[in-house]
Structures are given as C-alpha cells and as structure tokens.
Amino acid sequence: MKYANLFAGLAVLCLLAGSAYAVAKLVPAEVDEKTCTGCGKCIDRCPEGAISFNENGLAKVDGDKCTGCGKCTKACPFEALTISGSS
C-alpha cells in the first residue's frame, strides 16, 4: 500500500481527462452556412476527418466524428465555424 496515494491521484487524473474528452464530444463544431464560402481550410485542418462539403459546396460537420477540438474554428478565415455553446 506504499503507492496507494499515487494510484488514487492517477485515477483522479484519468477521470478528469476522460471527463474533459466526453464534454468535448458533446459539443461538436457547427457551420454557419451564411458565412461559409466553401474554401475548405477547415477540412484540411480537421484531424478527425469530421468535415466535408455538402451538396451546396459548403462545409458540414459529422457530429459523430467531431471531437470539438476547435482547430477548424481557428483555420476558418471567415469565422463560419463555432463550437456549440461558445460565442
């Protein structure tokens, strides 16, 4: 039991990290179709391959693949992508 506190601390860290990931999965990116120009910079930046073009040539996000990392929002020069619940 020499390392009981260490294991307890690591367990708490794992739970916190897992909870943060779970929360991010609940808030996928959203596309404002009025602002999107279809430039594709968000598609290139998405590490999960969660963004593609819709039938109108605009970005669309697959909520099942999106982790909510926000990389697409930073890549978009027109600020057409947002993470749900953020301003």
Backbone hydrogen bonds, N-H to C=O, Kabsch-Sander energy under -0.5 kcal/mol:
donor,donor_aa,acceptor,acceptor_aa,energy
4,A,1,M,-1.3
7,F,3,Y,-2.5
8,A,4,A,-2.3
9,G,5,N,-2.4
10,L,6,L,-2.5
11,A,7,F,-2.3
12,V,8,A,-2.1
13,L,9,G,-2.3
14,C,10,L,-2.4
15,L,11,A,-2.2
16,L,12,V,-2.5
17,A,13,L,-2.7
18,G,14,C,-2.6
19,S,15,L,-2.3
20,A,16,L,-2.3
21,Y,17,A,-2.0
22,A,18,G,-2.2
23,V,19,S,-2.4
24,A,20,A,-2.3
25,K,21,Y,-2.2
26,L,22,A,-0.9
26,L,23,V,-0.8
27,V,24,A,-1.4
30,E,82,T,-3.2
32,D,80,A,-3.2
33,E,31,V,-0.9
35,T,32,D,-1.3
36,C,32,D,-2.2
44,D,40,G,-1.9
45,R,41,K,-1.4
46,C,42,C,-1.6
49,G,46,C,-0.7
52,S,60,K,-2.3
54,N,58,L,-3.2
57,G,54,N,-2.0
60,K,52,S,-2.7
62,D,50,A,-3.4
63,G,61,V,-0.9
65,K,62,D,-1.2
66,C,62,D,-2.3
74,K,70,G,-1.5
75,A,71,K,-1.4
76,C,72,C,-1.6
79,E,76,C,-1.0
82,T,30,E,-2.2
84,S,28,P,-1.6
84,S,82,T,-0.5
86,S,83,I,-2.3
